[in-house]
Amino acid sequence: MIEPLHPKLLLGSLIALLAACSAAPPPAPQAAPSADAEAKLKSASDARGDLEKKLAAAPKDILDDCRMRGGDCLISLAERRDKVITQYYLNPCRELEAEKQNICIEQELEKKGERSELASFYETENWCSQKLLECISDFTNNAEQMAIRKRAQERRAEVEVAPESLIVQRAPEFAKEQRDFIHSILPPKGQAECEPMAPEVCEKKLTKPNAELDAELAKAPAAYDAKRALSLYASVQRTEADCTAPEVRCLQDQLQQYGAAAETDKLLKQNLSLIAQQQTIRTSAAPEPAEQCITAGVTQFGERIVGAYQAYAATPSTYALQKLLKTFVSMQQAQLWCLMPLTKGKR
């Protein structure tokens, strides 16, 4: 008499079966690539290298415009990537952004020995690159478009040197400085919990404000609004600065697990306020004297800060964090006092 399968054995068999169904099939034995296939791959690879050099040499703003206006081939290329990833089970490549995905696909196809498919993928890339180069050529040969581009470039230069733009254009840099300060006071384990926003994610956030600014800068003289251009430029800079916000929130949440309390929150805000005041002065002060003020503060308080940090990182507590932040306040205040005379006579 045949005994029924034990429930645990049956469950184990089902799990194994499901795992086998979802996994990639074992690779088929690869035949040696033919001379024709190798020649095709070499030709496609060489052409790809030449096209990449031409695209790299193209004016970035014109290339970006062509990608936005005439980027149908980019959609086709994205569809081709999805098809290849699915067909060859290239799961490591699935969640990557476009440029990294291309590299991943190429590496995985090479590993699998799918050289004919790799050559075909290169040919699709080359077709799209050629379309973009044709768009760039059409743009540069169009006198009206080049005149609009020149006008937009001149206006952008005016916006960037306007007094209203001096502080705001450093907003991304200053936001990173404030983030770095919060990062620096956390113990190493707390620091490791927070990742910066991926560059491609930040770039995506900037797409709309950049497009609005570009549209304003390109307007005909009668329609151009210089004040609106300044406002849109400021919006771009603030949006880029905001790319640090998720990491800052994460770091502040981590502080709560390492001794933060009402009194330390107040000291943290005081430090960030002092840093912001320093940054405002640094936008108009001569760089060398300003840097000397910052360095002098670090020299004066550096040893005390290192000692306070080591004690806090070893045994995190509200008292240790409070002592560390108070030492930083003393340094930031000394640096600010040194910087303040550099603003005299400036408007």
N, C-alpha and C positions, 0 to 999 in steps of 0.2 A: 504493500500500500504506500502511495506517495504522500509524504507528510507535507502539510501546508507550510509556506514560507513564514518564518517568524516575523512579526510586524516590524521589528527594528531592521532586520535584513532587507525586508521589502522596501522600507523607507530609504535605506542606504542605496539600494539598487536604483530607486527612482531619482535620487539626487545625482547619482553618477550619470544616469541617462540624460537628465536635463543639462548637466554640465557639458556633456559630450555634444549635445545638440546645439548649445550656444557658442561653443568654441569654434575657432577657425579649423577647417579641415587640414589634415596633415599635408605639407607641401608635396606636390608631385615631383618625381625625379626630374631634374632639369637636364635637358640635352645641351650639349655645347653650342653656344650661339654661332650662327652661320656668319660667314664673312660679310654677306649683304646686311645682316642685322647690325653687325659691328660698325660697318661703314655708315649705315643710316644713323646710328646713335652718335657717332663721331661728328657727322655733318650737322645734326640737330644741336649737339652740344656746342660746337664751334660757333654756329649762327647765334645761339642763345647768348654766348659770351659777348659777341659783337653788339648785339641789340641792347644788352644790359649796359654796356659802356655808353652807347648813344643816348639811352634814356637818362643815365646818370649825368651826362653832360648837358642835358636840356634844361632850360630855365624852369625852376621848380614851380613857379606860379602858373606857367603855361601848361606844364605837365599835369598839375592838379586840376586845372580847368578842363583839360581834355579827359581826364579820368571821370570828372563829374558830368560833363556834357555828352561825351561820346564814349562812355564806358560800357556799351553793350557787350563788348568782347570780355570785359571783366566778369559779367554775369555768366557768360558761357564758360569762362575759365573756372568760376566757382562751381558750376554744375558739373564740369569735368572732374574737379577735385572730389566732389561728393561721390560720383560714380566710381572712381578709382578706389577710394577709401572703402566703399561698400564691397566692391567686387573682390578686392584683395585682402579684406579684413585688416586694414591699416588703422586699427583702433587708437593707437598712440597719437595719431595725427588728427583725430576727429575734432577735438575741442580747441585747437590752436587757431590763432588769427592768421590771415591769408598768407603773409610772407613766410612765417614760420611753418605753416602747413605745407607750402610748396617744397621747402627744404626737407621736411619730414617725409613727404611722399617720395621724393627722389631717393633719399637714403634707404627707405623701406623697400622700394622696388629694386634697388641695387642689391640689397641683402637677399631678396627672394630670387634674384637672377632673372627678373622680368625685364630684360633689356629692350625688347621690342616695344613693350608698353611704356617704358621710360622714354624711349625715342619719340613715341607718339605723344606723350605728355609734353615733352620739350617742344614739339612742333605746335601744339596748341598754345603754349606760352609764347612762342615766337610769333605766331599769327596775331595774338593780341598785342604784343609789343610793337609789331609792324603797324597795326591800326593806330596805336597811340602816336607813333612817330609821324604817320601821315597827318594826323590831327594837328600835331605840333607844327609841321611844315605848312599846313594850310593857315594856321594862326599867324605864323611869322611872316607869311606872304600877303596877309590881309592888312592893308595900310590903315583901315579904320580901326581894326582890333588892336593893332600896335599903338595907334594914337591913344586909344582908351587906356591901354596898359601903361603907357608912359605917364598919362595924366594921373592914374591911380597911384603909381609909384611915387610921383612928386607929392601928392597929397598925403600919402602915408608917411613920407619923410617929414613933412610939416607937422603932422599929428604927433609923431614920436618925439620931436624936440620941443613941443609946446610945454610951457610951464605946468599946465594942468596934468601933463602926462608923466612928469618926473617921478612922482611918488608911486603912482599906480602901476607904472611899467616894471617896478621892482617888487610888486606884490607877490608874484610867484616865488621869487628868491627869498623874500622876508617870511613868507608862510612856511617855507622849508626850514628856515632858521628857528622859528618858534617850535615847529614840530621836532627838530633835532634837539632842542633844549629839553622838552618833555621826555624824549627818548633817552637822553643822557642820564637822567636822574633815576630811571627805573633799574632794578636789578636785572642782570642778564636774562634770566628766565622770563621776566615780564616783557623785556624788549623783544624776545624771540616770538612772542605771541601775536605780534602785529606786523602786517606786511604793507608796504607802500602800494598805492594804486598802480596797476599795470599801465605802462606808457600808452598802449593802444586804447585802453579804456578812457584815459584822460583825453587822448586825441579825439575820440568819438564825441566826448562832451563839448569839445571846442568847435565841432563842425558847424553848428548853427550860428553861434556868435561870430565866427570867422566869416561865414558866408554873408551875414548881414553887413558886416564892416566892408567886405570886398564890394558888395553891391552899391553901398553908399559912395565909396571912393571912386567907383567907375562911372558915376552919374554925369550927365551933361552939365556944363557950367551953370546953366540957369536953374537946374534942379538940385545941385549939390548943397548940402547943409553942413558946414564946417563944425558947428556945435554938436550936431548929431554924430558926426564922425568921431569926435573926441569922446562922446558918451559911449559909443559902440566899442571904441578901442579900450576904454576902461572896463567895459563888460567882459571883453576877451581876457584881459589880464586877471580880473577877479575870478572868472571861471577857472582859469588855470590854477590860480592860488587855491581855489576850493578843492582841487584834486588831492590836497593833503588832508582834508577834513575827516574822511573815514578813518585814516590811520591815527589822527590826533584823538578822535573819540575812543578808539580802541586803546590807545596808550593811557588816556585818562581813566578808562574803566579798569585797566590793569593796576593803576595806582591805588584804586580802592581796595585791591587785594593785598597791597603792600604797605599798609599803615596810614593811608590817606584819611583825613578827618576834616572837620570844619576849619580848624586853624591852619592846616596845611593847604587846604584849597585856597584860603585867603592869601597865603604866601606865594602859591603858584601864580595866582592872578597878578600879584604885585610884581613878580619876576617878569611875567609876560608883558605887563604894562611898561616896565622899565626898558625891556628889549624893544618894544614898539617905539618908545620915545627916542632911543638911540638910532633906530632905523630911520626915523623922520629926519634927524639931523644929518645922517650919513648920505641922504639923497642929494644934499646941497653942499656938504663940506668937502674939502679937498681930500682925496682918498688916503694919501700918505699920513697926514696928521691924525686922521680918524683911526687908521689902523694902529698907530702908535698908542692911542688912548685905549683901544681894546686890548692890545698886547700888555700894556702896563698893568691893567686890571688883572689879567690872567697871571702875570708874574707875581703880583702882590698877594693874591688870594689862592693861587693854584694849589699850593701844598695843603692848605686848610680844607679846600674843597675835596681833594683826593682822599684825605684822611676821613672826612665826614662821609664821603660816598662809600668807602671801603667798610666803615662801621655799619652803615645802613644796609648795604648789599649783603653783608654777612648775617645780620640779624635785623630784618625789616621791622620797624615799629614806628608809631606816630612820633615819638620823641626823636628818633634818629632821622626821620624824614624832615621833621621841623628844623632840626639843627642844620641839615644839609641845605634846605631852602633858604634859611636865614643867612647862611654864608654866601649863597649865590646872590641874595639881595644886596649884601654889602659890596660884592664885586660889581654888580650891575650899576649900583648907585655911584660908585667911584668912577666907573667908565663914563657914565652920563655926565657927571660933574666935569670931567676932562673934556668931553665933547662939546658942552654948551658954549664955551667961548668961541668955538669955530663957526658959530652961526652969526656972530656979531658983524654988522655991516651988510648982511645978506638979506634980501627980501624975497 
